[in-house]
């Protein structure tokens, strides 16, 4: 009779552990789904903002004066100099002219900010994680150039 009770208690404990484990997995799945949907919503909102900004810029003939504008700002290891090309009142290209003292690995990661700036038609974008100082230097240099190009 004692063996029966020991086996019964073990069976109940195992069942409780399995049910608890499945509950934890279900909660994790729900958290992952919420995070994914939140990211998609955030992405859609950013896209909507970019479209509205580009429509506003197109309607007003563009926010910037055409030309090639230069800006310089402090990055991770030193000054970063950029050239911002504006055509039709919109930013069409950004190139890094000089970043002599920047660490190559950080700079190559930070260059991922350039398409974001062009898409947003503004330097008001998030920095690149892992290359925060270098990408901030690029952002600030572009901001300086765009201040010169602003109508």
C-alpha positions as CSV (number, residue, x, y, z in Angstrom):
1,X,0.0,0.0,0.0
2,X,2.9,2.4,0.8
3,X,4.3,1.8,-2.7
4,X,1.0,2.7,-4.2
5,X,0.9,6.1,-2.4
6,X,4.5,6.9,-3.3
7,X,3.9,6.1,-7.0
8,X,0.6,8.1,-6.9
9,X,2.4,11.2,-5.4
10,X,5.2,10.9,-7.9
11,X,2.6,10.7,-10.7
12,X,0.8,13.8,-9.4
13,X,4.2,15.7,-9.1
14,X,5.2,14.8,-12.7
15,X,1.8,15.8,-14.0
16,X,2.1,19.2,-12.2
17,X,5.6,19.8,-13.5
18,X,4.5,19.1,-17.1
19,X,1.5,21.4,-16.8
20,X,3.6,24.1,-15.2
21,X,6.2,23.8,-18.0
22,X,3.6,24.0,-20.7
23,X,2.2,27.1,-19.0
24,X,5.6,28.8,-19.0
25,X,6.1,27.9,-22.7
26,X,2.7,29.3,-23.6
27,X,3.4,32.6,-21.8
28,X,6.8,32.9,-23.6
29,X,5.1,32.4,-26.9
30,X,2.6,35.1,-26.1
31,X,5.3,37.5,-25.1
32,X,7.2,36.8,-28.3
33,X,4.1,37.4,-30.4
34,X,3.4,40.7,-28.5
35,X,7.1,41.8,-29.1
36,X,6.9,40.9,-32.8
37,X,3.6,42.7,-33.3
38,X,4.8,45.7,-31.4
39,X,7.9,45.8,-33.7
40,X,5.8,45.5,-36.8
41,X,3.5,48.3,-35.6
42,X,6.5,50.5,-34.8
43,X,8.0,49.8,-38.2
44,X,4.7,50.6,-39.9
45,X,4.4,53.9,-38.0
46,X,8.0,54.9,-39.0
47,X,7.3,54.1,-42.6
48,X,4.1,56.1,-42.5
49,X,6.0,59.1,-41.0
50,X,8.7,58.8,-43.7
51,X,6.0,58.7,-46.5
52,X,4.2,61.7,-45.0
53,X,7.5,63.6,-44.7
54,X,8.5,62.9,-48.2
55,X,5.1,63.9,-49.5
56,X,5.4,67.2,-47.5
57,X,8.9,67.7,-48.9
58,X,7.7,67.0,-52.5
59,X,4.7,69.3,-52.1
60,X,6.9,72.1,-50.8
61,X,9.6,71.6,-53.5
62,X,11.9,70.0,-51.0
63,X,13.3,71.2,-47.7
64,X,16.9,71.8,-48.7
65,X,18.8,73.9,-51.3
66,X,20.4,71.8,-54.0
67,X,24.1,71.2,-53.9
68,X,26.8,69.4,-52.0
69,X,27.0,70.4,-48.4
70,X,29.8,69.5,-45.9
71,X,29.5,68.9,-42.2
72,X,32.0,67.8,-39.5
73,X,31.3,66.4,-36.0
74,X,33.1,64.4,-33.3
75,X,32.9,60.6,-33.6
76,X,34.3,57.8,-31.5
77,X,38.0,58.4,-32.3
78,X,38.0,61.9,-33.9
79,X,36.3,64.1,-36.4
80,X,34.0,62.7,-39.1
81,X,33.5,64.8,-42.2
82,X,30.6,64.1,-44.5
83,X,29.3,65.4,-47.8
84,X,25.5,65.5,-48.2
85,X,24.2,65.7,-51.8
86,X,20.8,67.5,-52.2
87,X,18.9,67.3,-55.5
88,X,15.4,68.4,-56.0
89,X,15.3,69.7,-52.5
90,X,15.8,66.1,-51.1
91,X,18.8,64.3,-49.7
92,X,20.0,61.9,-52.4
93,X,23.5,60.8,-51.1
94,X,25.7,61.0,-48.0
95,X,29.3,60.1,-48.2
96,X,32.0,60.1,-45.5
97,X,34.9,62.2,-46.7
98,X,37.2,61.9,-43.7
99,X,37.2,59.8,-40.6
100,X,41.0,59.2,-40.1
101,X,41.0,58.4,-36.4
102,X,37.8,56.3,-36.3
103,X,38.0,52.6,-35.6
104,X,37.3,50.8,-38.9
105,X,34.9,48.2,-37.3
106,X,32.8,50.9,-35.5
107,X,32.8,53.1,-38.6
108,X,31.6,50.3,-40.9
109,X,28.8,49.5,-38.5
110,X,27.9,53.2,-38.1
111,X,27.6,53.6,-41.9
112,X,24.3,51.7,-41.6
113,X,22.8,55.0,-40.4
114,X,23.2,56.6,-43.9
115,X,20.3,54.9,-45.6
116,X,18.1,55.6,-42.6
117,X,18.9,59.3,-42.9
118,X,18.2,59.4,-46.6
119,X,14.9,57.5,-46.1
120,X,13.8,59.9,-43.3
121,X,15.2,63.0,-45.2
122,X,16.4,64.1,-41.8
123,X,19.2,63.3,-39.4
124,X,16.6,62.7,-36.7
125,X,17.0,58.9,-36.7
126,X,18.1,56.4,-34.1
127,X,21.8,55.7,-33.7
128,X,23.4,52.3,-34.5
129,X,23.7,50.0,-31.5
130,X,27.3,48.9,-31.1
131,X,28.6,52.0,-32.9
132,X,26.8,54.7,-30.9
133,X,29.5,57.3,-30.9
134,X,30.5,56.8,-34.5
135,X,26.9,56.9,-35.7
136,X,26.2,59.9,-33.6
137,X,29.2,61.6,-35.2
138,X,27.8,60.9,-38.7
139,X,24.3,62.2,-37.6
140,X,25.7,65.4,-36.1
141,X,27.9,66.0,-39.2
142,X,24.9,65.5,-41.5
143,X,22.8,67.8,-39.2
144,X,25.5,70.5,-39.6
145,X,25.5,70.1,-43.4
146,X,21.7,70.2,-43.5
147,X,21.6,73.4,-41.5
148,X,23.6,75.0,-44.3
149,X,21.4,73.5,-46.9
150,X,18.1,74.5,-45.2
151,X,16.1,77.1,-47.0
